[in-house]
Amino acid sequence: MVEGGASEERLIATSKAIAKATAQLLVACMMKADPNGSSIQRLQDAGRAVKVAAENLVKAAQSAVEVAMEAESEVNVSERHVGSMTQEIEAWESVKKKERQLELAKRQLHKIRQQCYKVT
């Protein structure tokens, strides 16, 4: 997870934008500078270093996104399992309550019938 409040997706987008801007800057400098000069060689080396660093940062951020997604999916699975267990327990409780109510209703019916037979 990226610290400081930025998301991995934003870090990836920003890194790619920096690499692109650096490449554009290098092209602009090469148009105006002496192609055989030592400064242009150092600038190209710096540009390559920025490109490699940006690529590494993008790979690390993408890896972090994948790890976070896997962790979320694991949590969701266990949450679903817990949720389904909760639903099962609640359903079982409801069945037991209704069975008890049914048993009470059967007993009442039995008592009513007994009273009816006693009267007659």
SULGIBEL-V774279 format. One record per backbone hydrogen bond with DSSP energy under -0.5 kcal/mol. NH is the residue of the N-H (numbers start at 1). CO is the residue of the C=O. Records with the same first field share a line. If there is no record, write none. Layout:
NH: CO / CO
This chain:
5: 2
11: 7
12: 8
13: 9
14: 10
15: 11
16: 12
17: 13
18: 14
19: 15
20: 16
21: 17
22: 18
23: 19
24: 20
25: 21
26: 22
27: 23
28: 24
29: 25
30: 26
31: 27
32: 28
33: 29
35: 33
37: 34
41: 37
42: 38
43: 39
44: 40
45: 41
46: 42
47: 43
48: 44
49: 45
50: 46
51: 47
52: 48
53: 49
54: 50
55: 51
56: 52
57: 53
58: 54
59: 55
60: 56
61: 57
62: 58
63: 59
64: 60
65: 61
66: 62
67: 63
68: 64
69: 65
70: 66
71: 67
72: 68
73: 69
74: 70
75: 71
76: 72
77: 73
78: 74
79: 75
80: 76
81: 77
82: 78
83: 79
84: 80
85: 81
86: 82
87: 83
88: 84
89: 85
90: 86
91: 87
92: 88
93: 89
94: 90
95: 91
96: 92
97: 93
98: 94
99: 95
100: 96
101: 97
102: 98
103: 99
104: 100
105: 101
106: 102
107: 103
108: 104
109: 105
110: 106
111: 107
112: 108
113: 109
114: 110
115: 111
116: 112
117: 113
118: 114
119: 115
120: 116
